[in-house]
């Protein structure tokens, strides 16, 4: 394709993809199928790769991420990002109103009320209507430049139609409730610790170095403040933001007096729980910008605004019993079985007690009346005991010592809070849990197979390991309750199609503790085959970016078990993928050469350098020895590695030297 022809097509694709994206995320309209959208996006990615000069800063391809940051640059805010004074008291709001009236000396005034979303404050800066910078609040005076990560948030416009040279907008980045719940579900299935709340998870996501991983977190953003001329009130500014395509929550309201403000607060007290995002209060602002300026600021906060925070809802109910769940990794989770109680808009019957330490901390007794809150407005938790209602003869809750499913004695690993059932090969909930994980949509994705069918097959003795799936026959399935010819055929087709799942999905599906989807991708990017991964030692594993001691130990322990190695051979024989086809070798120019990569680089991440070495025939090792050919040295490399390399007369090269090697 010629340059002019490519430019015309890139223009068309940019226009169409922005239009489809806006309709889907802002207007809830699906104008095109996901498949058709992905084809157009792939076409644009290919054209931008072929003609790099045609890639725009507002290209829809920015949404998928891929940029690796070594660190975040600190940026000074044009105007300080202030915090607000908080109150939990309606009397304090009346006092605030009296101060406003006094400060305005008899002028009439009105308020503008907005829900306070529990997220991370962000500043977006546009030049000639194109997003050029996104900065976190930081300390209010300066924050971190997270532009690449912010561009992955679909509701943040990369280009607007304000026709202004410069523009700054501020808002709140958040993780929607359903996304947070799904993320924690996936971490639980992977045997990883759960995230405490959506706000901290959103904050941590924005600080990830790999923007492609941020894109997977499905963050969202509401904008609520405009720093630009051309409006006289906060209400006008909000309408400008809406007109220019920014995502503004429709929950705001202009109030003519403080009594209307209080009615607004009462209205959202319960209704806010129906929203897709966590909220923790209301922001009340004087609407007129001139009056805001007249009222001014204290040393820390504006005198024209205040935040009213809702108290965390708590309810008292009876603890009927403590039951124990067995996860697929063998982890035991105690659960409080409660007398049903209404809390934050939903009826709560159960709450996690996490582990034995929590039961001891609460000093739980049988039949106690307990206080329950919703952590982050989502997850029910027991926060305390009403000792005034405790029966005199009640006994403390004694934590179980045996698995409730298979009666195996529980173990507790040093440094860990949870107890585990070590009977991994015969404990029914662990077996069924591993199979349910294996068919998960991020793993083998056999959506025609559910937990009920897994249980039926297990009870028949036909399904004890994932490899048994590939031995099932139509005759066996037709013996199961509810199965007819079509449903049996569909399930067998789904099982057969799962053989096409990529290696990273299979590795995730194996259910190795702490190996979630992202960790599986990192391991495969480095080792490329199951055989290489199975033979990797501790040093080689921790040499992979983001793989720490705990993950490395878990991977080694998994492959040391003979049962697991036999299962992998059975899955290989069934036709599953255990070799990655991504990044096939580009050349053999580095064949026979060994490399250690250390430090921080300008043009590559460490993983990208290692991938380039492997795709050109070289080998990456983790330690320096006489046999090493090259140490690729970046900034902040440990001095001991450099000293050892110099002592052993290993050649030390820069990333530019490495690029030169590829050109020889």
Phi, psi and omega in degrees: 000134179287159184302314182297318179295319178296318180300316180298317181291321178298318177301316180296315182294319177302311182298311184293316183293322175298319181296313181294320181296316180297315181298320184287312188272335184254332183245000179058037179243129177259099184273351185204149180291156178302321181297314180295321178298315181297324178295317179295319180296318178297321178298318179294318178301315181296318180294319179293328176290322180285325181233078186305329182292346180271355181282124183262156176294339180256018181297139176301341178293342178296338185293333185274353178074197181127342179285134177255124177257136175278327178199168179254129180288141177276133183234137177280133177286142178295321176227136185304136176271101188276153169267164181252155171289140183249150172211151174252003189247132176291331176297323177296326178293322177295321177295319177301316180298321179295322179292322178297313180300318180294318181293331182267358171050054173091353177291146172284150183208164178220163182247158173236123185249138178222147174292145179264108184276140185271087183213214185237123181293142182216148176246129178247128182244131182241141173234126184051041174073010179246134178296122181244339183203140173231129188228137176287165180296320182062231179266010180095332179263322178215153181216187182266138176282109182240036187305312182300321180289320181296327181294341179281349181277114191297332183271358173271115182291133176279336178216140181233180180235057180266341182057045178238145179294315178223150183202139174234134180232142179236150182194201186229121173272135182216163173256118180303151183304314184294327178292317180298316181297318180293320179298316179292326178297317180293322178293322178297318179295331180273002180075022181261158178296144180279149174287144186287316182204163186291326183296309181296327179292320177296317180298314179295325180296318181295339181263007176294144182282336182256110184294337177294326177287326177297319181303325181288343182281349175053048177290162179227173183207131170253135177258142185217004182212134180242125175253088179194159178281169173106012176211153184253347183219163177296323179300315178299319180298317179299318180293327175297315180300317179297316181298324184274002174096013177279153180275103181248129178295131182281016186270002183286165177202136172274135183237135185279343179200175185293333178293322175294325176300314180296322178295322177298316179299315181294322181300318185268357182306315178259322186298333182299336180291345179276350182284157182283358185231150176291141176230150178229010178168197182231139173256127181244124181232144168295132190287318184288130179289325177297318180290327174300315180296321180296320181288322174075207189225156163272189180296332186240333189224156175287145178278351184258009180213153178208155178247125174260124183253133175287140175289144175301127181290135180227146177223152178250130181211167184276138173275106182283323182190166169244122177250169186228127179259143177251118179276173183292339177270000181092355180294136180261125179243116176284141183232131176278120176267117191248153166295129186308136180217141180279127183212124177050042173089356180225158177272123182257127178242340184220152176211137180291139174254003172070295184196180183294330179300320181292321178297319178293319181298318180283344184054051183290137174241159177297135177077009179299154167261124189242154174268133183237134173234165173259111179295122182059027180065013185236302191261120179294138177217147176275124185252344181182180183235138174274093186296337181293341182256003182285133178291144185297329184258014183287146183257148177297151175289122178263123181292141183294155178247348180236152177297129182292346183261323185231002176064018174284141179298134182283154176237157177227115184286145181301132178086359180246150184273334187269153170267153182227148169268118184279357184278065189296331187269342182237354183284115187306312181297327178292317180297309182293325179294321179293323179290320177298322177292321181299325182266004181305152184298333176274357178249243184281347172055054176265084189285349178273004179241119182246179184296325179297314180294322176302315180297317179298316180293323178295315181297329177284346182085012183265348186222097178243340180219156179306325181296337178295336179302324187276004175252353184297144178244163179296323180298319178296314182297323181291345175282343183281146179299129176091355182266130173242182184303314184293314182295324177293318179297317180298319180294316179296323176295319179297318178296316180296319180294334182294344178293344179272356181299139181293162183306319183298327178289322179293316180297317176299319182294336179298335175078030176295131184302134181076358179263087175278189184299314182293317179297320178301317180297319180296317181295319182289322177302326182274311189265332171073330179227155179294327180295319178294321180292318181296330182266359182291140176267177185302315183297320179293323181291313181288349175285349178276134182303134178076005176259111182262185184301315186297317179294315181301315180297320180294317179297314180298316181298322181297313184282346175286337180284122183301322180302320181290322179292322177295319180298320179296321178296322178294320179292324174300313181296330179286346176106012180284158185274122178234019176224136178275142177260358181287148176052053176301160185303131177276327179196175175247025186296336181255013183304133179085355181260141178246147185224146164244134180248126184215138177104190181246137187241158183280318189254352183224152161276165178299319180296323180294321177296315180297319178297319179296322177298312184291320182289349176248021170091356182276177180233136178257130176237167186259344184235155182268128178217177179297333183280349182291137179272315185220140166251114176273113189255126175248185177296153175062024176290142180299133182298331182293323178295317180297315180299317181294318179297317180295320180297322182270003179060038174279139182288125179258124182233160176267174177294330177293320176299320179298315178300324178294325178300322182290340183269351183288000000 
